[in-house]
Structures are given as C-alpha cells and as structure tokens.
Amino acid sequence: MKAKTSVTLSKEILRDIDRMAGPRQSRSAFIERVLREHLRSLERAQTEARELELLNRAADELVPELEDVLRYQANPDELLK
C-alpha cells in the first residue's frame, strides 16, 4: 500500500529527476526506485560494517596464536625445550 506524502525539492533537482526518469516514468516512481536502491545500499553497508567488525575481532584473537605457530616453524628446536 502506498501513502501520499509531500516533499519540497529544488527546481534543479526536479529538472534532473524529469531528465533521468524520462517520459515513461513518473517522478514518484523514479524517486521511489532511487530511494529504495539507496536504502538497500545503506543496509548493505551496515551489514558489511558489522561483518568487518566481527572479522577484525576474530583476527585480533587469532593473531597471537598464528605468531606462536610461525615462531615454532621458524625455530623447530623451540618445540624440544
């Protein structure tokens, strides 16, 4: 279901919308499509930021273990001590 709303836009923005939408698409349809794409992009960016935080946290926990493994590989005699 759609709801009617009022938005005030500059003449320049309206001109650009009309140019980009072309004669076959209404302003409303164009604005809705652009906003939907932008909102999806924002949601995707938020999801990616959360995932990156999780990856960074996991990496912070694993780096000391990795350093130990690499140290032992570089100096196998350390295992005998």
Jmol script that loads the backbone (N, CA, C; Angstrom):
load data "model"
ATOM      1  N   MET A   1       0.847  -1.188   0.000  1.00  0.00           N
ATOM      2  CA  MET A   1       0.000   0.000   0.000  1.00  0.00           C
ATOM      3  C   MET A   1       0.882   1.237   0.000  1.00  0.00           C
ATOM      4  N   LYS A   2       0.501   2.188  -0.771  1.00  0.00           N
ATOM      5  CA  LYS A   2       1.273   3.425  -0.879  1.00  0.00           C
ATOM      6  C   LYS A   2       0.596   4.517  -0.071  1.00  0.00           C
ATOM      7  N   ALA A   3       1.419   5.438   0.419  1.00  0.00           N
ATOM      8  CA  ALA A   3       0.904   6.584   1.175  1.00  0.00           C
ATOM      9  C   ALA A   3       1.353   7.850   0.461  1.00  0.00           C
ATOM     10  N   LYS A   4       0.501   8.812   0.442  1.00  0.00           N
ATOM     11  CA  LYS A   4       0.818  10.072  -0.208  1.00  0.00           C
ATOM     12  C   LYS A   4       1.594  10.934   0.776  1.00  0.00           C
ATOM     13  N   THR A   5       2.632  11.598   0.273  1.00  0.00           N
ATOM     14  CA  THR A   5       3.434  12.486   1.101  1.00  0.00           C
ATOM     15  C   THR A   5       3.824  13.700   0.281  1.00  0.00           C
ATOM     16  N   SER A   6       4.290  14.714   0.959  1.00  0.00           N
ATOM     17  CA  SER A   6       4.711  15.928   0.276  1.00  0.00           C
ATOM     18  C   SER A   6       6.184  16.169   0.587  1.00  0.00           C
ATOM     19  N   VAL A   7       6.947  16.433  -0.453  1.00  0.00           N
ATOM     20  CA  VAL A   7       8.375  16.693  -0.315  1.00  0.00           C
ATOM     21  C   VAL A   7       8.680  17.954  -1.111  1.00  0.00           C
ATOM     22  N   THR A   8       9.453  18.836  -0.527  1.00  0.00           N
ATOM     23  CA  THR A   8       9.844  20.055  -1.221  1.00  0.00           C
ATOM     24  C   THR A   8      11.243  19.869  -1.786  1.00  0.00           C
ATOM     25  N   LEU A   9      11.358  20.043  -3.092  1.00  0.00           N
ATOM     26  CA  LEU A   9      12.641  19.859  -3.778  1.00  0.00           C
ATOM     27  C   LEU A   9      12.960  21.106  -4.592  1.00  0.00           C
ATOM     28  N   SER A  10      14.233  21.328  -4.804  1.00  0.00           N
ATOM     29  CA  SER A  10      14.635  22.481  -5.616  1.00  0.00           C
ATOM     30  C   SER A  10      14.248  22.246  -7.079  1.00  0.00           C
ATOM     31  N   LYS A  11      14.163  23.327  -7.815  1.00  0.00           N
ATOM     32  CA  LYS A  11      13.841  23.234  -9.240  1.00  0.00           C
ATOM     33  C   LYS A  11      14.904  22.432  -9.983  1.00  0.00           C
ATOM     34  N   GLU A  12      16.154  22.580  -9.562  1.00  0.00           N
ATOM     35  CA  GLU A  12      17.242  21.857 -10.214  1.00  0.00           C
ATOM     36  C   GLU A  12      17.086  20.347 -10.027  1.00  0.00           C
ATOM     37  N   ILE A  13      16.722  19.940  -8.821  1.00  0.00           N
ATOM     38  CA  ILE A  13      16.524  18.508  -8.553  1.00  0.00           C
ATOM     39  C   ILE A  13      15.353  17.988  -9.376  1.00  0.00           C
ATOM     40  N   LEU A  14      14.266  18.733  -9.420  1.00  0.00           N
ATOM     41  CA  LEU A  14      13.105  18.319 -10.217  1.00  0.00           C
ATOM     42  C   LEU A  14      13.475  18.200 -11.694  1.00  0.00           C
ATOM     43  N   ARG A  15      14.260  19.132 -12.170  1.00  0.00           N
ATOM     44  CA  ARG A  15      14.693  19.090 -13.569  1.00  0.00           C
ATOM     45  C   ARG A  15      15.513  17.820 -13.823  1.00  0.00           C
ATOM     46  N   ASP A  16      16.435  17.525 -12.890  1.00  0.00           N
ATOM     47  CA  ASP A  16      17.261  16.330 -13.043  1.00  0.00           C
ATOM     48  C   ASP A  16      16.424  15.056 -12.963  1.00  0.00           C
ATOM     49  N   ILE A  17      15.455  15.030 -12.059  1.00  0.00           N
ATOM     50  CA  ILE A  17      14.565  13.866 -11.943  1.00  0.00           C
ATOM     51  C   ILE A  17      13.809  13.664 -13.248  1.00  0.00           C
ATOM     52  N   ASP A  18      13.252  14.736 -13.764  1.00  0.00           N
ATOM     53  CA  ASP A  18      12.489  14.647 -15.016  1.00  0.00           C
ATOM     54  C   ASP A  18      13.375  14.151 -16.158  1.00  0.00           C
ATOM     55  N   ARG A  19      14.605  14.642 -16.199  1.00  0.00           N
ATOM     56  CA  ARG A  19      15.527  14.237 -17.262  1.00  0.00           C
ATOM     57  C   ARG A  19      15.888  12.762 -17.117  1.00  0.00           C
ATOM     58  N   MET A  20      16.202  12.336 -15.880  1.00  0.00           N
ATOM     59  CA  MET A  20      16.619  10.957 -15.651  1.00  0.00           C
ATOM     60  C   MET A  20      15.452   9.971 -15.774  1.00  0.00           C
ATOM     61  N   ALA A  21      14.282  10.372 -15.332  1.00  0.00           N
ATOM     62  CA  ALA A  21      13.123   9.476 -15.379  1.00  0.00           C
ATOM     63  C   ALA A  21      12.629   9.287 -16.803  1.00  0.00           C
ATOM     64  N   GLY A  22      12.779  10.309 -17.593  1.00  0.00           N
ATOM     65  CA  GLY A  22      12.303  10.218 -18.970  1.00  0.00           C
ATOM     66  C   GLY A  22      10.792  10.313 -19.049  1.00  0.00           C
ATOM     67  N   PRO A  23      10.260  10.234 -20.244  1.00  0.00           N
ATOM     68  CA  PRO A  23       8.819  10.424 -20.429  1.00  0.00           C
ATOM     69  C   PRO A  23       7.971   9.220 -19.998  1.00  0.00           C
ATOM     70  N   ARG A  24       8.598   8.080 -19.798  1.00  0.00           N
ATOM     71  CA  ARG A  24       7.817   6.870 -19.495  1.00  0.00           C
ATOM     72  C   ARG A  24       7.704   6.558 -18.008  1.00  0.00           C
ATOM     73  N   GLN A  25       8.397   7.316 -17.174  1.00  0.00           N
ATOM     74  CA  GLN A  25       8.372   7.028 -15.743  1.00  0.00           C
ATOM     75  C   GLN A  25       7.959   8.290 -14.983  1.00  0.00           C
ATOM     76  N   SER A  26       7.049   8.139 -14.035  1.00  0.00           N
ATOM     77  CA  SER A  26       6.607   9.293 -13.254  1.00  0.00           C
ATOM     78  C   SER A  26       7.689   9.701 -12.264  1.00  0.00           C
ATOM     79  N   ARG A  27       7.595  10.937 -11.800  1.00  0.00           N
ATOM     80  CA  ARG A  27       8.520  11.395 -10.761  1.00  0.00           C
ATOM     81  C   ARG A  27       8.440  10.491  -9.538  1.00  0.00           C
ATOM     82  N   SER A  28       7.223  10.181  -9.145  1.00  0.00           N
ATOM     83  CA  SER A  28       7.035   9.356  -7.946  1.00  0.00           C
ATOM     84  C   SER A  28       7.704   7.995  -8.097  1.00  0.00           C
ATOM     85  N   ALA A  29       7.512   7.368  -9.235  1.00  0.00           N
ATOM     86  CA  ALA A  29       8.108   6.050  -9.468  1.00  0.00           C
ATOM     87  C   ALA A  29       9.633   6.147  -9.467  1.00  0.00           C
ATOM     88  N   PHE A  30      10.144   7.192 -10.106  1.00  0.00           N
ATOM     89  CA  PHE A  30      11.592   7.379 -10.157  1.00  0.00           C
ATOM     90  C   PHE A  30      12.161   7.599  -8.757  1.00  0.00           C
ATOM     91  N   ILE A  31      11.549   8.499  -7.998  1.00  0.00           N
ATOM     92  CA  ILE A  31      12.028   8.805  -6.646  1.00  0.00           C
ATOM     93  C   ILE A  31      11.947   7.571  -5.760  1.00  0.00           C
ATOM     94  N   GLU A  32      10.867   6.815  -5.866  1.00  0.00           N
ATOM     95  CA  GLU A  32      10.731   5.596  -5.060  1.00  0.00           C
ATOM     96  C   GLU A  32      11.828   4.586  -5.409  1.00  0.00           C
ATOM     97  N   ARG A  33      12.104   4.409  -6.688  1.00  0.00           N
ATOM     98  CA  ARG A  33      13.144   3.463  -7.110  1.00  0.00           C
ATOM     99  C   ARG A  33      14.515   3.899  -6.604  1.00  0.00           C
ATOM    100  N   VAL A  34      14.811   5.181  -6.745  1.00  0.00           N
ATOM    101  CA  VAL A  34      16.117   5.696  -6.312  1.00  0.00           C
ATOM    102  C   VAL A  34      16.263   5.565  -4.794  1.00  0.00           C
ATOM    103  N   LEU A  35      15.224   5.904  -4.059  1.00  0.00           N
ATOM    104  CA  LEU A  35      15.286   5.785  -2.598  1.00  0.00           C
ATOM    105  C   LEU A  35      15.417   4.329  -2.163  1.00  0.00           C
ATOM    106  N   ARG A  36      14.690   3.442  -2.819  1.00  0.00           N
ATOM    107  CA  ARG A  36      14.776   2.015  -2.487  1.00  0.00           C
ATOM    108  C   ARG A  36      16.210   1.509  -2.712  1.00  0.00           C
ATOM    109  N   GLU A  37      16.814   1.884  -3.843  1.00  0.00           N
ATOM    110  CA  GLU A  37      18.194   1.478  -4.125  1.00  0.00           C
ATOM    111  C   GLU A  37      19.154   2.045  -3.079  1.00  0.00           C
ATOM    112  N   HIS A  38      18.944   3.298  -2.709  1.00  0.00           N
ATOM    113  CA  HIS A  38      19.816   3.932  -1.722  1.00  0.00           C
ATOM    114  C   HIS A  38      19.669   3.265  -0.352  1.00  0.00           C
ATOM    115  N   LEU A  39      18.443   2.970   0.036  1.00  0.00           N
ATOM    116  CA  LEU A  39      18.218   2.312   1.330  1.00  0.00           C
ATOM    117  C   LEU A  39      18.852   0.925   1.350  1.00  0.00           C
ATOM    118  N   ARG A  40      18.740   0.187   0.256  1.00  0.00           N
ATOM    119  CA  ARG A  40      19.406  -1.125   0.168  1.00  0.00           C
ATOM    120  C   ARG A  40      20.916  -0.973   0.303  1.00  0.00           C
ATOM    121  N   SER A  41      21.444   0.051  -0.331  1.00  0.00           N
ATOM    122  CA  SER A  41      22.880   0.301  -0.262  1.00  0.00           C
ATOM    123  C   SER A  41      23.306   0.616   1.171  1.00  0.00           C
ATOM    124  N   LEU A  42      22.518   1.421   1.868  1.00  0.00           N
ATOM    125  CA  LEU A  42      22.823   1.732   3.264  1.00  0.00           C
ATOM    126  C   LEU A  42      22.757   0.483   4.139  1.00  0.00           C
ATOM    127  N   GLU A  43      21.734  -0.345   3.933  1.00  0.00           N
ATOM    128  CA  GLU A  43      21.609  -1.586   4.693  1.00  0.00           C
ATOM    129  C   GLU A  43      22.796  -2.509   4.421  1.00  0.00           C
ATOM    130  N   ARG A  44      23.188  -2.602   3.170  1.00  0.00           N
ATOM    131  CA  ARG A  44      24.327  -3.445   2.791  1.00  0.00           C
ATOM    132  C   ARG A  44      25.607  -2.927   3.457  1.00  0.00           C
ATOM    133  N   ALA A  45      25.785  -1.611   3.482  1.00  0.00           N
ATOM    134  CA  ALA A  45      26.969  -1.016   4.103  1.00  0.00           C
ATOM    135  C   ALA A  45      26.975  -1.293   5.609  1.00  0.00           C
ATOM    136  N   GLN A  46      25.823  -1.218   6.247  1.00  0.00           N
ATOM    137  CA  GLN A  46      25.744  -1.520   7.686  1.00  0.00           C
ATOM    138  C   GLN A  46      26.070  -2.980   7.953  1.00  0.00           C
ATOM    139  N   THR A  47      25.534  -3.870   7.131  1.00  0.00           N
ATOM    140  CA  THR A  47      25.814  -5.302   7.285  1.00  0.00           C
ATOM    141  C   THR A  47      27.298  -5.572   7.098  1.00  0.00           C
ATOM    142  N   GLU A  48      27.884  -4.974   6.077  1.00  0.00           N
ATOM    143  CA  GLU A  48      29.314  -5.171   5.817  1.00  0.00           C
ATOM    144  C   GLU A  48      30.158  -4.624   6.960  1.00  0.00           C
ATOM    145  N   ALA A  49      29.755  -3.500   7.550  1.00  0.00           N
ATOM    146  CA  ALA A  49      30.496  -2.931   8.680  1.00  0.00           C
ATOM    147  C   ALA A  49      30.430  -3.870   9.886  1.00  0.00           C
ATOM    148  N   ARG A  50      29.256  -4.448  10.147  1.00  0.00           N
ATOM    149  CA  ARG A  50      29.129  -5.404  11.263  1.00  0.00           C
ATOM    150  C   ARG A  50      29.985  -6.639  11.009  1.00  0.00           C
ATOM    151  N   GLU A  51      29.950  -7.149   9.779  1.00  0.00           N
ATOM    152  CA  GLU A  51      30.747  -8.330   9.445  1.00  0.00           C
ATOM    153  C   GLU A  51      32.238  -8.038   9.545  1.00  0.00           C
ATOM    154  N   LEU A  52      32.654  -6.860   9.110  1.00  0.00           N
ATOM    155  CA  LEU A  52      34.061  -6.486   9.205  1.00  0.00           C
ATOM    156  C   LEU A  52      34.494  -6.402  10.662  1.00  0.00           C
ATOM    157  N   GLU A  53      33.629  -5.866  11.511  1.00  0.00           N
ATOM    158  CA  GLU A  53      33.939  -5.799  12.944  1.00  0.00           C
ATOM    159  C   GLU A  53      34.121  -7.195  13.523  1.00  0.00           C
ATOM    160  N   LEU A  54      33.249  -8.117  13.141  1.00  0.00           N
ATOM    161  CA  LEU A  54      33.382  -9.499  13.615  1.00  0.00           C
ATOM    162  C   LEU A  54      34.677 -10.134  13.123  1.00  0.00           C
ATOM    163  N   LEU A  55      35.000  -9.910  11.858  1.00  0.00           N
ATOM    164  CA  LEU A  55      36.242 -10.460  11.307  1.00  0.00           C
ATOM    165  C   LEU A  55      37.467  -9.870  12.006  1.00  0.00           C
ATOM    166  N   ASN A  56      37.437  -8.581  12.248  1.00  0.00           N
ATOM    167  CA  ASN A  56      38.565  -7.946  12.920  1.00  0.00           C
ATOM    168  C   ASN A  56      38.722  -8.458  14.348  1.00  0.00           C
ATOM    169  N   ARG A  57      37.610  -8.657  15.029  1.00  0.00           N
ATOM    170  CA  ARG A  57      37.660  -9.189  16.390  1.00  0.00           C
ATOM    171  C   ARG A  57      38.242 -10.603  16.388  1.00  0.00           C
ATOM    172  N   ALA A  58      37.801 -11.423  15.437  1.00  0.00           N
ATOM    173  CA  ALA A  58      38.322 -12.792  15.334  1.00  0.00           C
ATOM    174  C   ALA A  58      39.802 -12.769  14.988  1.00  0.00           C
ATOM    175  N   ALA A  59      40.200 -11.876  14.094  1.00  0.00           N
ATOM    176  CA  ALA A  59      41.612 -11.774  13.721  1.00  0.00           C
ATOM    177  C   ALA A  59      42.452 -11.362  14.923  1.00  0.00           C
ATOM    178  N   ASP A  60      41.946 -10.427  15.715  1.00  0.00           N
ATOM    179  CA  ASP A  60      42.682  -9.994  16.905  1.00  0.00           C
ATOM    180  C   ASP A  60      42.918 -11.156  17.863  1.00  0.00           C
ATOM    181  N   GLU A  61      41.957 -12.068  17.931  1.00  0.00           N
ATOM    182  CA  GLU A  61      42.098 -13.229  18.820  1.00  0.00           C
ATOM    183  C   GLU A  61      43.044 -14.277  18.222  1.00  0.00           C
ATOM    184  N   LEU A  62      43.077 -14.396  16.910  1.00  0.00           N
ATOM    185  CA  LEU A  62      43.873 -15.434  16.269  1.00  0.00           C
ATOM    186  C   LEU A  62      45.325 -15.032  15.996  1.00  0.00           C
ATOM    187  N   VAL A  63      45.601 -13.754  15.930  1.00  0.00           N
ATOM    188  CA  VAL A  63      46.957 -13.306  15.602  1.00  0.00           C
ATOM    189  C   VAL A  63      47.994 -13.832  16.593  1.00  0.00           C
ATOM    190  N   PRO A  64      47.762 -13.763  17.899  1.00  0.00           N
ATOM    191  CA  PRO A  64      48.778 -14.310  18.811  1.00  0.00           C
ATOM    192  C   PRO A  64      49.046 -15.803  18.575  1.00  0.00           C
ATOM    193  N   GLU A  65      47.992 -16.568  18.316  1.00  0.00           N
ATOM    194  CA  GLU A  65      48.178 -17.998  18.012  1.00  0.00           C
ATOM    195  C   GLU A  65      49.002 -18.180  16.745  1.00  0.00           C
ATOM    196  N   LEU A  66      48.694 -17.417  15.731  1.00  0.00           N
ATOM    197  CA  LEU A  66      49.421 -17.506  14.466  1.00  0.00           C
ATOM    198  C   LEU A  66      50.889 -17.142  14.665  1.00  0.00           C
ATOM    199  N   GLU A  67      51.153 -16.120  15.451  1.00  0.00           N
ATOM    200  CA  GLU A  67      52.538 -15.728  15.711  1.00  0.00           C
ATOM    201  C   GLU A  67      53.294 -16.856  16.406  1.00  0.00           C
ATOM    202  N   ASP A  68      52.640 -17.536  17.352  1.00  0.00           N
ATOM    203  CA  ASP A  68      53.270 -18.673  18.020  1.00  0.00           C
ATOM    204  C   ASP A  68      53.607 -19.774  17.018  1.00  0.00           C
ATOM    205  N   VAL A  69      52.662 -20.119  16.171  1.00  0.00           N
ATOM    206  CA  VAL A  69      52.875 -21.175  15.175  1.00  0.00           C
ATOM    207  C   VAL A  69      54.032 -20.807  14.262  1.00  0.00           C
ATOM    208  N   LEU A  70      54.065 -19.575  13.793  1.00  0.00           N
ATOM    209  CA  LEU A  70      55.132 -19.141  12.897  1.00  0.00           C
ATOM    210  C   LEU A  70      56.486 -19.144  13.607  1.00  0.00           C
ATOM    211  N   ARG A  71      56.479 -18.777  14.878  1.00  0.00           N
ATOM    212  CA  ARG A  71      57.729 -18.788  15.633  1.00  0.00           C
ATOM    213  C   ARG A  71      58.270 -20.211  15.745  1.00  0.00           C
ATOM    214  N   TYR A  72      57.385 -21.174  16.002  1.00  0.00           N
ATOM    215  CA  TYR A  72      57.812 -22.574  16.101  1.00  0.00           C
ATOM    216  C   TYR A  72      58.281 -23.111  14.750  1.00  0.00           C
ATOM    217  N   GLN A  73      57.620 -22.693  13.669  1.00  0.00           N
ATOM    218  CA  GLN A  73      58.039 -23.145  12.347  1.00  0.00           C
ATOM    219  C   GLN A  73      59.412 -22.582  11.993  1.00  0.00           C
ATOM    220  N   ALA A  74      59.676 -21.374  12.401  1.00  0.00           N
ATOM    221  CA  ALA A  74      60.961 -20.752  12.110  1.00  0.00           C
ATOM    222  C   ALA A  74      62.067 -21.365  12.965  1.00  0.00           C
ATOM    223  N   ASN A  75      61.692 -21.798  14.178  1.00  0.00           N
ATOM    224  CA  ASN A  75      62.665 -22.375  15.112  1.00  0.00           C
ATOM    225  C   ASN A  75      62.133 -23.701  15.642  1.00  0.00           C
ATOM    226  N   PRO A  76      62.197 -24.780  14.874  1.00  0.00           N
ATOM    227  CA  PRO A  76      61.637 -26.067  15.317  1.00  0.00           C
ATOM    228  C   PRO A  76      62.293 -26.582  16.584  1.00  0.00           C
ATOM    229  N   ASP A  77      63.511 -26.151  16.886  1.00  0.00           N
ATOM    230  CA  ASP A  77      64.196 -26.596  18.115  1.00  0.00           C
ATOM    231  C   ASP A  77      63.469 -26.076  19.359  1.00  0.00           C
ATOM    232  N   GLU A  78      62.683 -25.018  19.215  1.00  0.00           N
ATOM    233  CA  GLU A  78      61.942 -24.465  20.354  1.00  0.00           C
ATOM    234  C   GLU A  78      60.947 -25.500  20.895  1.00  0.00           C
ATOM    235  N   LEU A  79      60.447 -26.366  20.060  1.00  0.00           N
ATOM    236  CA  LEU A  79      59.481 -27.377  20.490  1.00  0.00           C
ATOM    237  C   LEU A  79      60.123 -28.364  21.471  1.00  0.00           C
ATOM    238  N   LEU A  80      61.394 -28.549  21.385  1.00  0.00           N
ATOM    239  CA  LEU A  80      62.068 -29.516  22.227  1.00  0.00           C
ATOM    240  C   LEU A  80      62.389 -28.949  23.600  1.00  0.00           C
ATOM    241  N   LYS A  81      62.263 -27.689  23.783  1.00  0.00           N
ATOM    242  CA  LYS A  81      62.598 -27.057  25.071  1.00  0.00           C
ATOM    243  C   LYS A  81      61.479 -27.159  26.054  1.00  0.00           C
TER     244      LYS A  81
END
end "model"
wireframe off; spacefill off
backbone 0.3
color backbone group
